[in-house]
Structure formats: structure tokens, C-alpha cells
Amino acid sequence: MSSAAIIPVAGYGVFTPGVPKAITPVMGRPMIEWIVEKVLNTGLFDPVCIIINPLYGDIIRDALSCF
């Protein structure tokens, strides 16, 4: 039996105006990409739900287009 993973990515980018912190590059990739990859690779979670701020929905979706 698997469980759902919920990843909250709903900030407003206060410290990085107009840019969500989740797409901050870490070792050449957006931070959220690393997180989602690790969660998926565990095989423990289905589904994986990402809670996003609607203002940054397109940016986050683009960052996760590889999944």
C-alpha cells in the first residue's frame, strides 16, 4: 500500500521577487526537480501532489516538465 506525498511549493518569492524559491538552481537543476526526483525514486508514494502558488504555476510546471 502506498501513500500520497504532498510537497508544498506555495511561497510568494519574497526574498527573490518574481521568482519562486523552488526553482533556485542547485547543482545546475531547479531545487524542486531534485526533490520530486528523490520522492519518486523511493517508490513509496503514489500520487505525488505539488501544492503551488497560482502566480508561479507556469514557472513550476516548466521546471517539472521532465517528469
N, C-alpha and C positions, 0 to 999 in steps of 0.2 A: 504494500500500500504506500502510495507516495503522498506528499503534502505539497501545498502551494507555497511558492516563495514570493514574498512581496518586497519589492525594492523601491523605497521612497526616493524619488528624484524630483521633488516638487518645490525646490527653493526658487528664490527670485534673483539670484545672482547679485546680491547687494554689494559684495566685495569685488565682483567682476561685472560691472553694469552691462546688461545686454547679452551676457554670455553665461549660460548655466555652468556651475562648477563641475557638473558631471562630465562635461566634455573637455575639461582641462587635460592636456596631454600628459601621460605618464609613460615613459619609455616609448614614445612615438605613437601611442594609441590613446583614444579618449578613455578616461578613467572608467566610465560606465561600461565600455566594451570589455575591459578586464573583469569587472565584477560579474557581468552577465555570463561571460565565458566560464568563469570559475563555478558559478551556481549551476549552469547547465552540465558541466563536466562531472559534477558529483553524481548525477543520475538519480538524486533523491527527490527532486522537485518537478512536479507537473500539475498545473502550469506554473510558469514564471510570470508574475504580474509586475509591471513597472508603473508606478504612480508618478505622473509627470505634471508639471505646471503647463497649462494650456498655452501660455505665452511662448514657451520654448518647445512645443510639441514637434514641430517640423525639424528643429535642430537635433533633438534627441533621436527622432526616427531616423534621420540621416546618419547619425553616429552609429546606430544599431542596424543599419541596412545589411550588414554582413551576416545577420542571423536570420 
